[in-house]
């Protein structure tokens, strides 16, 4: 899973990209309640705000795009000032809206006013000095993350690596100490953020309280057409449905790590998995452990990375021939860069083809001219994949540093899902230009990824694997290493932040609480002590970027529901895991109709239109992975599964009804 991220302090209500800044004249002389038109009705007020919002949006997003694709002190300053101007205007709009409370208005206007109040993940204090301080901190933390570098050695022997290179170590190395060094190295970049983050929490809590919420976490949980308590309980219910499947995958993985590294290194006390051995910096996707976890090495499985590498080599040979003989080092490097850009665009074109096969439009030409496809050589950028709607009028972009591998290939399908959602609901008023809830936005592209079945991959030349019983288990395992492994991680980040926001996790225990929650939910632990001199939460993009994370957990439930609904719409009959709706216009029409609704109605109604149910449910997840779950139970027979998490008893997770119970009270022998 590569969820859609932005290194931004702002996030539109239910999970879109960002909100916009004011134009300079509007920001310096904001409309105030006193200057609102005389006799303005609530419906007229909403219409005016939508108009003002649409006009100011492009400048804010442009400043954020610049800050993410050209990281300097100057661009961070520009982003900070535009954020400041926007938040000042947003506070003013919210203040103006108070006079319409209890007044007669259309249902659409009532919904728009509620969404307006929830339209930032970074509620800012009204005090101008504190608001300015908040935006400076947000931009500074974002810059720290984007430019984060781990250096070893001195002088001419010094070697400095950024996140992508350190991730490559975890992806490709199987040397215990080499992986530990890379993992620990990246986690040094977040240590300077700790003091900033503590102050950041104080400021957003003040802003949330001024809006009438207990704290920023309660405000985040208010954006789901449910009460804050109801959405917390709902996520716990959904986790309860899928937890047994995760525990089986965890048990199998631990056995394989023990075999590779020895029991003394393959697991941490209590049967937990070592954080640095999971092939991913945050243990949220275990797909890079395929060489260790593949069930049947000789049964065949899609080799997407191999196919993409061949495509890159073909591009390289073509560019080499085009350049002619006798090239010097600089010319050879240019050939290599051209081949990298070619394969990145080819991968993106292939992803676009899935969407257009359903009857959706091609991406605009400006997309291909303005997107960041590969990492520039002349500046620091944020490589974390993200999708951008620049102007609510068709200027959409992705920002990635694409490499020819399976992870980046599926990430492109995910990111284009955001763009097609943006394009579909661009006809809605700006306050409704968002996902039905924030999990919807994250689930669109991943629904397409689920439809990338072996048959589909074979049809596009990415695989020649069949679907024998053994090949089926292989295919399911590949998907589970991305989807199932992510589920507890998708919960724990916001469980940590909810506790930080409500004060149950104090600054003196930031790091302890982080690892307590990772132990409880993921059964993962660091191999070496991580005291309070570290700030490991900040090593995850979404913490300094202030992006709510429950959306990603919900998306991993919703995408399977969407997938099943579209398979039904396509008339598919057969096992769910083998369905692809590629090329099916009926499924595409149903999906597009859902995307067009945006946030204009409660998500329950939108969900029902696609799935027939107005409730989120993990039943489709379990149906999809039924063959794998049965296989895992057989493999784990006789093993003691689960893990012992003593810290979970001592430090309950904020907002979690199960907090007093260790995550692995289920440790038991499989029989």
NORKAQUI-V147502 format. One record per residue. N is the residue number from 1. RES is the residue in one letter. SS is DSSP state (H for helix, E for strand, L for the rest). PHI is phi in radians with two decimals (none if undefined). Layout:
N/RES/SS/PHI, N/RES/SS/PHI
//
This chain:
1/X/L/none, 2/X/L/-2.19, 3/X/L/-1.15, 4/X/L/-1.32, 5/X/L/-2.22, 6/X/L/-2.38, 7/X/L/-1.44, 8/X/L/-2.37, 9/X/L/-1.40, 10/X/L/-1.83, 11/X/L/-2.53, 12/X/L/-1.09, 13/X/L/-0.23, 14/X/L/-1.63, 15/X/L/2.17, 16/X/L/-1.37, 17/X/L/-1.16, 18/X/L/-2.54, 19/X/L/-1.68, 20/X/L/-1.62, 21/X/L/-1.68, 22/X/L/-1.39, 23/X/L/-1.13, 24/X/H/-1.01, 25/X/H/-1.20, 26/X/H/-1.21, 27/X/H/-1.27, 28/X/H/-1.42, 29/X/L/-2.30, 30/X/L/-1.08, 31/X/L/-1.12, 32/X/L/-1.99, 33/X/H/-0.98, 34/X/H/-1.18, 35/X/H/-1.72, 36/X/L/-1.10, 37/X/L/-0.94, 38/X/L/-1.06, 39/X/L/1.31, 40/X/L/-1.08, 41/X/L/-1.52, 42/X/H/-1.07, 43/X/H/-1.13, 44/X/H/-1.19, 45/X/H/-1.07, 46/X/H/-1.08, 47/X/H/-1.09, 48/X/H/-1.16, 49/X/H/-1.10, 50/X/H/-1.02, 51/X/H/-1.18, 52/X/H/-1.13, 53/X/H/-1.10, 54/X/H/-1.08, 55/X/H/-1.26, 56/X/H/-1.54, 57/X/H/-0.99, 58/X/H/-1.05, 59/X/H/-1.17, 60/X/H/-1.08, 61/X/H/-1.16, 62/X/H/-1.07, 63/X/H/-1.16, 64/X/H/-1.29, 65/X/H/-1.05, 66/X/H/-1.08, 67/X/H/-1.14, 68/X/H/-1.49, 69/X/H/-1.88, 70/X/L/-2.70, 71/X/L/-1.36, 72/X/L/-2.49, 73/X/H/-1.05, 74/X/H/-1.17, 75/X/H/-1.21, 76/X/H/-1.14, 77/X/H/-1.12, 78/X/H/-1.07, 79/X/H/-1.05, 80/X/H/-1.06, 81/X/H/-1.22, 82/X/H/-1.18, 83/X/H/-1.05, 84/X/H/-1.05, 85/X/H/-1.14, 86/X/H/-1.11, 87/X/H/-1.12, 88/X/H/-1.09, 89/X/H/-1.16, 90/X/H/-1.08, 91/X/H/-1.02, 92/X/H/-1.18, 93/X/H/-1.04, 94/X/H/-1.10, 95/X/H/-1.12, 96/X/H/-1.09, 97/X/H/-1.19, 98/X/H/-1.08, 99/X/H/-1.24, 100/X/H/-1.72, 101/X/L/-1.10, 102/X/L/1.43, 103/X/L/-1.51, 104/X/L/-1.27, 105/X/L/-2.83, 106/X/L/-1.23, 107/X/H/-1.00, 108/X/H/-1.13, 109/X/H/-1.21, 110/X/H/-1.07, 111/X/H/-1.17, 112/X/H/-1.07, 113/X/H/-1.15, 114/X/H/-1.17, 115/X/H/-1.17, 116/X/H/-1.03, 117/X/H/-1.14, 118/X/L/-1.78, 119/X/L/-1.50, 120/X/L/-2.56, 121/X/L/-1.50, 122/X/L/-2.13, 123/X/L/-1.07, 124/X/L/-1.80, 125/X/L/-1.09, 126/X/L/-1.26, 127/X/L/-1.02, 128/X/H/-1.01, 129/X/H/-1.17, 130/X/H/-1.22, 131/X/H/-1.08, 132/X/H/-1.12, 133/X/H/-1.07, 134/X/H/-1.07, 135/X/H/-1.19, 136/X/H/-1.12, 137/X/H/-1.10, 138/X/H/-1.05, 139/X/H/-1.18, 140/X/H/-1.12, 141/X/H/-1.12, 142/X/H/-1.08, 143/X/H/-1.14, 144/X/H/-1.03, 145/X/H/-1.20, 146/X/H/-1.09, 147/X/L/-1.70, 148/X/L/-0.98, 149/X/L/-2.46, 150/X/E/-1.95, 151/X/E/-2.01, 152/X/E/-2.26, 153/X/L/1.39, 154/X/L/-2.38, 155/X/H/0.99, 156/X/H/-1.17, 157/X/H/-1.60, 158/X/L/-1.21, 159/X/E/-2.21, 160/X/E/-2.04, 161/X/E/-2.31, 162/X/L/-1.69, 163/X/H/-0.98, 164/X/H/-1.02, 165/X/H/-1.21, 166/X/H/-1.21, 167/X/H/-1.12, 168/X/H/-1.07, 169/X/H/-1.09, 170/X/H/-1.14, 171/X/H/-1.24, 172/X/H/-1.93, 173/X/L/-1.47, 174/X/L/-2.15, 175/X/L/-1.51, 176/X/H/-0.95, 177/X/H/-1.27, 178/X/H/-1.12, 179/X/H/-1.15, 180/X/H/-1.08, 181/X/H/-1.10, 182/X/H/-1.13, 183/X/H/-1.13, 184/X/H/-1.13, 185/X/H/-1.06, 186/X/H/-1.10, 187/X/L/-1.30, 188/X/L/-1.41, 189/X/L/-1.22, 190/X/L/-1.61, 191/X/H/-1.01, 192/X/H/-1.20, 193/X/H/-1.38, 194/X/H/-0.98, 195/X/H/-1.14, 196/X/H/-1.05, 197/X/H/-1.16, 198/X/H/-1.05, 199/X/H/-1.20, 200/X/H/-0.97, 201/X/H/-1.06, 202/X/H/-1.04, 203/X/H/-1.27, 204/X/H/-1.22, 205/X/H/-1.12, 206/X/H/-1.09, 207/X/H/-1.10, 208/X/H/-1.12, 209/X/H/-1.14, 210/X/H/-1.14, 211/X/L/-1.55, 212/X/L/1.78, 213/X/L/-1.80, 214/X/L/-1.17, 215/X/L/-2.91, 216/X/H/-1.13, 217/X/H/-1.12, 218/X/H/-1.11, 219/X/H/-1.10, 220/X/H/-1.02, 221/X/L/-1.34, 222/X/L/-1.54, 223/X/L/-1.70, 224/X/L/-2.20, 225/X/L/0.92, 226/X/L/-2.60, 227/X/L/-1.31, 228/X/H/-0.95, 229/X/H/-1.17, 230/X/H/-1.18, 231/X/H/-1.24, 232/X/H/-1.10, 233/X/H/-1.17, 234/X/H/-1.12, 235/X/H/-1.16, 236/X/H/-1.12, 237/X/H/-1.11, 238/X/H/-1.12, 239/X/H/-1.09, 240/X/H/-1.04, 241/X/H/-1.17, 242/X/H/-1.73, 243/X/H/-0.99, 244/X/H/-1.03, 245/X/H/-1.14, 246/X/H/-1.05, 247/X/H/-1.09, 248/X/H/-1.17, 249/X/H/-1.15, 250/X/H/-1.06, 251/X/H/-1.10, 252/X/H/-1.08, 253/X/H/-1.11, 254/X/H/-1.07, 255/X/H/-1.05, 256/X/H/-1.23, 257/X/H/-1.16, 258/X/H/-1.06, 259/X/H/-1.18, 260/X/H/-1.40, 261/X/H/-1.94, 262/X/L/1.56, 263/X/H/-1.03, 264/X/H/-1.21, 265/X/H/-1.99, 266/X/H/-1.30, 267/X/L/-2.58, 268/X/E/-1.90, 269/X/L/-0.71, 270/X/L/1.58, 271/X/L/1.49, 272/X/E/-1.48, 273/X/E/-1.54, 274/X/E/-1.19, 275/X/H/-1.01, 276/X/H/-1.44, 277/X/H/-1.77, 278/X/L/-1.61, 279/X/L/1.35, 280/X/L/-2.53, 281/X/L/-1.04, 282/X/L/-2.08, 283/X/L/1.12, 284/X/L/-1.64, 285/X/L/-2.56, 286/X/L/-1.76, 287/X/H/-1.07, 288/X/H/-1.28, 289/X/H/-1.63, 290/X/H/-0.98, 291/X/H/-1.10, 292/X/H/-1.62, 293/X/H/-1.83, 294/X/L/-0.99, 295/X/L/-1.13, 296/X/L/-2.31, 297/X/L/-1.01, 298/X/L/-1.75, 299/X/L/-1.54, 300/X/L/1.55, 301/X/L/-2.76, 302/X/L/-1.01, 303/X/L/-1.86, 304/X/H/-1.14, 305/X/H/-1.05, 306/X/H/-1.05, 307/X/H/-1.13, 308/X/H/-1.22, 309/X/H/-1.11, 310/X/H/-1.10, 311/X/H/-1.13, 312/X/H/-1.08, 313/X/H/-1.10, 314/X/H/-1.13, 315/X/H/-1.09, 316/X/H/-1.10, 317/X/H/-1.10, 318/X/H/-1.13, 319/X/H/-1.14, 320/X/H/-1.13, 321/X/H/-1.14, 322/X/H/-1.12, 323/X/H/-1.33, 324/X/L/1.56, 325/X/L/-1.38, 326/X/L/1.23, 327/X/L/-1.37, 328/X/L/-1.53, 329/X/H/-1.04, 330/X/H/-1.12, 331/X/H/-1.19, 332/X/H/-1.12, 333/X/H/-1.14, 334/X/H/-1.12, 335/X/H/-1.09, 336/X/H/-1.09, 337/X/H/-1.10, 338/X/H/-1.11, 339/X/H/-1.18, 340/X/H/-1.12, 341/X/H/-1.15, 342/X/H/-1.04, 343/X/H/-1.22, 344/X/H/-1.08, 345/X/H/-1.23, 346/X/H/-1.12, 347/X/H/-1.08, 348/X/H/-1.20, 349/X/H/-1.10, 350/X/H/-1.14, 351/X/H/-1.14, 352/X/H/-1.02, 353/X/H/-1.04, 354/X/H/-1.11, 355/X/H/-1.19, 356/X/H/-1.21, 357/X/H/-1.13, 358/X/L/-1.57, 359/X/L/1.73, 360/X/L/-1.46, 361/X/L/-1.28, 362/X/L/-1.22, 363/X/L/-1.16, 364/X/L/-1.13, 365/X/H/-1.02, 366/X/H/-1.07, 367/X/H/-1.01, 368/X/H/-1.27, 369/X/H/-1.50, 370/X/H/-1.95, 371/X/L/-1.27, 372/X/E/-1.72, 373/X/L/-1.68, 374/X/L/-2.27, 375/X/L/-1.27, 376/X/L/-1.13, 377/X/L/-1.64, 378/X/L/-1.80, 379/X/L/-2.88, 380/X/L/-1.38, 381/X/L/-2.40, 382/X/L/-1.53, 383/X/L/-1.46, 384/X/L/-1.00, 385/X/L/-1.05, 386/X/E/-2.70, 387/X/E/-2.12, 388/X/E/-2.30, 389/X/E/-1.84, 390/X/L/-1.47, 391/X/L/-2.59, 392/X/L/1.05, 393/X/L/-2.47, 394/X/L/1.91, 395/X/L/-1.45, 396/X/E/-1.99, 397/X/E/-2.57, 398/X/E/-2.05, 399/X/E/-2.18, 400/X/L/-2.52, 401/X/L/-2.14, 402/X/L/-1.22, 403/X/L/-2.12, 404/X/L/-1.35, 405/X/L/-2.48, 406/X/H/-1.06, 407/X/H/-1.03, 408/X/H/-1.22, 409/X/H/-1.07, 410/X/H/-1.23, 411/X/H/-1.09, 412/X/H/-1.10, 413/X/H/-1.00, 414/X/H/-1.12, 415/X/H/-1.14, 416/X/H/-1.14, 417/X/H/-1.03, 418/X/H/-1.09, 419/X/H/-1.16, 420/X/H/-1.20, 421/X/H/-1.10, 422/X/H/-0.99, 423/X/H/-1.13, 424/X/H/-1.19, 425/X/H/-1.69, 426/X/L/-1.07, 427/X/L/-1.40, 428/X/L/-1.33, 429/X/L/-1.00, 430/X/H/-0.88, 431/X/H/-1.20, 432/X/H/-1.82, 433/X/L/-1.46, 434/X/L/-2.91, 435/X/L/-1.28, 436/X/L/-0.98, 437/X/L/-2.47, 438/X/H/-1.15, 439/X/H/-1.17, 440/X/H/-1.06, 441/X/H/-1.04, 442/X/H/-1.33, 443/X/H/-1.52, 444/X/H/-1.07, 445/X/H/-1.13, 446/X/H/-1.22, 447/X/H/-1.08, 448/X/H/-1.16, 449/X/H/-1.07, 450/X/H/-1.07, 451/X/L/-1.44, 452/X/L/-1.45, 453/X/L/-1.29, 454/X/H/-0.94, 455/X/H/-1.12, 456/X/H/-1.13, 457/X/H/-1.07, 458/X/H/-1.14, 459/X/H/-1.18, 460/X/L/-1.84, 461/X/L/1.37, 462/X/L/-1.70, 463/X/L/-2.86, 464/X/L/-2.12, 465/X/L/-1.23, 466/X/L/-1.50, 467/X/L/-2.32, 468/X/L/-1.17, 469/X/H/-1.01, 470/X/H/-1.23, 471/X/H/-1.13, 472/X/H/-1.09, 473/X/H/-1.08, 474/X/H/-1.02, 475/X/H/-1.09, 476/X/H/-1.17, 477/X/H/-1.11, 478/X/H/-1.02, 479/X/H/-1.21, 480/X/H/-1.15, 481/X/H/-1.15, 482/X/H/-1.64, 483/X/H/-1.58, 484/X/L/-1.25, 485/X/L/-1.06, 486/X/L/-1.33, 487/X/H/-0.93, 488/X/H/-1.20, 489/X/H/-1.12, 490/X/H/-1.09, 491/X/H/-1.55, 492/X/H/-1.24, 493/X/H/-1.10, 494/X/H/-1.31, 495/X/H/-1.05, 496/X/H/-1.15, 497/X/H/-1.22, 498/X/H/-1.03, 499/X/H/-1.18, 500/X/H/-1.12, 501/X/H/-1.15, 502/X/H/-1.53, 503/X/L/1.57, 504/X/L/-1.27, 505/X/L/-1.92, 506/X/L/-1.55, 507/X/H/-0.97, 508/X/H/-1.25, 509/X/H/-2.27, 510/X/H/-0.92, 511/X/H/-1.29, 512/X/H/-1.05, 513/X/H/-1.12, 514/X/H/-1.02, 515/X/H/-1.32, 516/X/H/-1.07, 517/X/H/-1.26, 518/X/H/-1.12, 519/X/H/-1.17, 520/X/H/-1.10, 521/X/H/-1.51, 522/X/H/-1.67, 523/X/L/1.16, 524/X/E/-2.13, 525/X/E/-2.57, 526/X/L/-1.29, 527/X/L/-1.39, 528/X/L/-2.27, 529/X/L/-1.03, 530/X/L/-2.23, 531/X/L/-1.39, 532/X/L/-1.39, 533/X/L/-1.36, 534/X/L/-1.75, 535/X/L/-2.36, 536/X/H/-1.11, 537/X/H/-0.99, 538/X/H/-1.22, 539/X/H/-1.40, 540/X/L/-1.83, 541/X/H/-0.73, 542/X/H/-1.31, 543/X/H/-1.36, 544/X/H/-1.13, 545/X/L/-1.39, 546/X/L/0.98, 547/X/L/-1.75, 548/X/L/-0.96, 549/X/L/-2.02, 550/X/H/-0.99, 551/X/H/-0.95, 552/X/H/-1.29, 553/X/H/-1.10, 554/X/H/-1.05, 555/X/H/-1.10, 556/X/H/-1.32, 557/X/H/-1.55, 558/X/H/-1.10, 559/X/H/-1.08, 560/X/H/-1.27, 561/X/H/-1.16, 562/X/H/-1.05, 563/X/H/-1.01, 564/X/H/-1.12, 565/X/H/-1.10, 566/X/H/-1.29, 567/X/H/-1.10, 568/X/H/-1.10, 569/X/H/-1.11, 570/X/L/-1.39, 571/X/L/1.38, 572/X/L/-1.23, 573/X/L/-2.21, 574/X/L/2.57, 575/X/L/-1.07, 576/X/H/-0.99, 577/X/H/-1.11, 578/X/H/-1.81, 579/X/L/-1.57, 580/X/L/-2.23, 581/X/L/-1.85, 582/X/L/-0.92, 583/X/L/1.45, 584/X/L/-1.64, 585/X/H/-1.23, 586/X/H/-1.14, 587/X/H/-1.13, 588/X/H/-1.10, 589/X/H/-1.12, 590/X/H/-1.16, 591/X/H/-1.17, 592/X/H/-1.08, 593/X/H/-1.07, 594/X/H/-1.17, 595/X/H/-1.09, 596/X/H/-1.10, 597/X/H/-1.19, 598/X/L/0.95, 599/X/L/-1.79, 600/X/L/-1.30, 601/X/L/-2.53, 602/X/L/-0.98, 603/X/H/-1.07, 604/X/H/-1.06, 605/X/H/-1.19, 606/X/H/-1.14, 607/X/H/-1.06, 608/X/H/-1.11, 609/X/H/-1.12, 610/X/H/-1.68, 611/X/H/-1.93, 612/X/L/1.51, 613/X/L/-2.26, 614/X/L/-1.77, 615/X/L/-2.15, 616/X/L/-1.25, 617/X/L/-2.68, 618/X/L/-1.58, 619/X/H/-0.99, 620/X/H/-1.19, 621/X/H/-1.05, 622/X/H/-1.19, 623/X/H/-1.11, 624/X/H/-1.08, 625/X/L/-1.66, 626/X/H/-0.98, 627/X/H/-1.06, 628/X/H/-1.18, 629/X/H/-1.07, 630/X/H/-1.12, 631/X/H/-1.13, 632/X/H/-1.09, 633/X/H/-1.07, 634/X/H/-1.16, 635/X/H/-1.16, 636/X/L/-1.56, 637/X/L/-1.01, 638/X/L/1.54, 639/X/L/-1.49, 640/X/E/-1.59, 641/X/E/-1.62, 642/X/L/1.53, 643/X/L/-2.63, 644/X/L/-1.69, 645/X/L/-2.12, 646/X/L/-1.20, 647/X/H/-1.13, 648/X/H/-1.12, 649/X/H/-1.26, 650/X/H/-1.40, 651/X/L/-2.21, 652/X/L/-1.05, 653/X/L/-1.43, 654/X/L/-1.07, 655/X/L/1.22, 656/X/L/-1.99, 657/X/L/-1.06, 658/X/L/-1.61, 659/X/L/-1.07, 660/X/L/-1.38, 661/X/L/-1.92, 662/X/L/-1.01, 663/X/L/-1.07, 664/X/L/-2.00, 665/X/L/-1.12, 666/X/L/-1.45, 667/X/L/-0.93, 668/X/E/-2.78, 669/X/E/-1.36, 670/X/L/-1.49, 671/X/L/-2.44
//
